[in-house]
Amino acid sequence: MASEDHSITAISTRDGDLLFFQTVKAFESDDVCQQVRRRCRPVYGEAFRIEVQPIRARR
């Protein structure tokens, strides 16, 4: 399961704008979330949220 894909989304809590979206492998999600935080925090402060969701394969 470690190679399962996840979607990472950053959304502004001020206006609901999509700030970031990327599909990554599960083992990459922590690093990508840290990069998104570093990029968004100077502009949005704490006014954004990051969501990580597993992508389930259809059978």
C-alpha positions in Angstrom: 0.0 0.0 0.0 3.0 2.3 0.4 2.9 3.1 -3.4 -0.8 4.0 -3.3 -1.5 7.4 -4.9 -2.8 10.3 -2.8 -4.1 13.7 -3.8 -2.8 16.8 -1.9 -5.0 19.9 -2.0 -4.4 23.3 -0.4 -7.4 25.5 -0.1 -7.7 29.1 1.1 -10.0 29.4 4.2 -10.6 33.0 3.4 -12.3 32.6 0.0 -12.2 28.9 -0.8 -9.7 29.3 -3.7 -7.7 26.3 -4.7 -4.1 27.1 -4.0 -2.4 23.8 -4.9 -3.3 20.3 -6.2 -0.9 17.4 -6.9 -1.1 13.6 -7.0 1.8 11.8 -5.3 2.8 8.5 -3.9 2.0 7.9 -0.3 5.7 8.1 0.8 6.0 11.5 -0.8 3.0 13.2 0.9 4.8 14.5 4.0 7.5 16.2 1.9 5.0 17.7 -0.5 2.9 19.0 2.4 5.9 20.7 4.0 6.7 22.3 0.6 3.1 23.6 0.3 3.2 25.0 3.9 6.5 26.8 3.1 5.0 28.3 -0.1 1.6 29.3 1.3 2.3 30.4 4.8 4.1 33.7 3.8 1.1 34.8 1.8 -1.8 33.3 3.6 -0.5 33.0 7.2 -2.7 30.3 8.8 -5.6 30.9 6.4 -5.3 27.8 4.4 -5.8 24.1 4.9 -4.1 21.1 3.4 -6.0 17.9 2.7 -4.4 14.6 1.9 -6.8 11.9 0.5 -6.0 8.4 -0.8 -7.1 7.8 -4.4 -8.9 4.5 -4.6 -8.5 2.4 -7.7 -11.8 1.5 -9.4 -12.3 -2.2 -9.9 
